[in-house]
Amino acid sequence: MVEKIYIVRHGFRADWFTTDWKNETGLPRDPPLTDFGLTQAKELGDYFFSLPESERPTAIFSSPYYRCLQTTKPISVALGIPIYVEHGISEWCSPVMPGAELHQRAGSADFLQSFFPEIDRCWSPVLYPSPKGENVAELHERAADFLSRFIPEVERQFPGKHARILLVSHAAPIITLVRGLLDDRKLDLRVGCCSVTEVARRSSCASEWTTRRLGDGSHLRDGAQKEWGFRDL
């Protein structure tokens, strides 16, 4: 049974710093990390490696966006575990205007493995975001739908294997995931780059979760940067 979920936001992204960045995947809105973001990712890998083995995640599920996979790579290398690509925790895209082009789906595990050999292609995503985009309410519904499918699928596909898992995603999806786990859509949460949120099952009820920490950046030399929450809209 999955007993603990770590949720991490990607590192500092290049388009926050410059307009001159290389698009590796060809996907719109898919910038890489800056050098600072790569340093944050390395610090994140060091942090998870510093945990006792009994506390480390044993499976990593990442958004298919390049910046998330770059963030995930040092953790995968440090812990010696593969990366599973999960589209259900992809970036939030706002609703498209009538007559406008639909949002392009991010790359598959097969495609992304050429950039990140740590990817294990055995995992099939449990959910894909709508190419029409989502409003805030729909993003919350996506998170709820994802959680209802994802946790049972992990337990079905890896029976008794992964009590602690790590999700690497984006600010808005992370907030809705945490709200969904805690059953609190009004939770006022802001998450910074490479911050860690940790939730665990209540021992008295397998369907209820409690927080150990929210958006914590204390493991980073410069703390959490670029914090974001829905109040910033």
Secondary structure as the mmCIF struct_conf table of DSSP 4:
data_model
#
loop_
_struct_conf.conf_type_id
_struct_conf.id
_struct_conf.beg_label_comp_id
_struct_conf.beg_label_asym_id
_struct_conf.beg_label_seq_id
_struct_conf.end_label_comp_id
_struct_conf.end_label_asym_id
_struct_conf.end_label_seq_id
STRN STRN1 LYS A 4 ARG A 9
STRN STRN2 ARG A 13 ARG A 13
HELX_RH_3T_P HELX_RH_3T_P1 ALA A 14 TRP A 16
TURN_TY1_P TURN_TY1_P1 PHE A 17 PHE A 17
BEND BEND1 THR A 19 THR A 19
BEND BEND2 GLU A 24 THR A 25
TURN_TY1_P TURN_TY1_P2 PRO A 28 ARG A 29
STRN STRN3 LEU A 33 LEU A 33
HELX_RH_AL_P HELX_RH_AL_P1 ASP A 35 SER A 50
BEND BEND3 LEU A 51 LEU A 51
TURN_TY1_P TURN_TY1_P3 GLU A 53 GLU A 55
BEND BEND4 ARG A 56 ARG A 56
BEND BEND5 THR A 58 THR A 58
STRN STRN4 ALA A 59 SER A 62
BEND BEND6 PRO A 64 TYR A 65
HELX_RH_AL_P HELX_RH_AL_P2 TYR A 66 LEU A 79
TURN_TY1_P TURN_TY1_P4 GLY A 80 GLY A 80
STRN STRN5 ILE A 83 VAL A 85
HELX_RH_3T_P HELX_RH_3T_P2 HIS A 87 ILE A 89
HELX_LH_PP_P HELX_LH_PP_P1 SER A 90 TRP A 92
HELX_LH_PP_P HELX_LH_PP_P2 SER A 94 MET A 97
TURN_TY1_P TURN_TY1_P5 PRO A 98 GLY A 99
BEND BEND7 ALA A 100 ALA A 100
HELX_LH_PP_P HELX_LH_PP_P3 GLU A 101 SER A 108
HELX_RH_AL_P HELX_RH_AL_P3 ALA A 109 LEU A 112
TURN_TY1_P TURN_TY1_P6 GLN A 113 PHE A 115
TURN_TY1_P TURN_TY1_P7 PRO A 117 GLU A 118
STRN STRN6 ILE A 119 ILE A 119
TURN_TY1_P TURN_TY1_P8 ARG A 121 CYS A 122
HELX_LH_PP_P HELX_LH_PP_P4 TRP A 123 PRO A 125
BEND BEND8 VAL A 126 VAL A 126
TURN_TY1_P TURN_TY1_P9 PRO A 131 LYS A 132
HELX_RH_AL_P HELX_RH_AL_P4 VAL A 136 GLN A 157
BEND BEND9 PHE A 158 PHE A 158
TURN_TY1_P TURN_TY1_P10 PRO A 159 LYS A 161
BEND BEND10 ALA A 163 ALA A 163
STRN STRN7 ARG A 164 SER A 169
HELX_RH_AL_P HELX_RH_AL_P5 ALA A 171 LEU A 182
TURN_TY1_P TURN_TY1_P11 ASP A 183 ASP A 183
TURN_TY1_P TURN_TY1_P12 ARG A 185 LYS A 186
STRN STRN8 VAL A 191 CYS A 193
TURN_TY1_P TURN_TY1_P13 CYS A 194 CYS A 194
STRN STRN9 VAL A 196 ARG A 202
TURN_TY1_P TURN_TY1_P14 SER A 203 SER A 204
STRN STRN10 CYS A 205 ASP A 216
TURN_TY1_P TURN_TY1_P15 SER A 218 HIS A 219
BEND BEND11 LEU A 220 LEU A 220
TURN_TY1_P TURN_TY1_P16 ARG A 221 ASP A 222
STRN STRN11 GLN A 225 TRP A 228
HELX_RH_3T_P HELX_RH_3T_P3 PHE A 230 ASP A 232
#
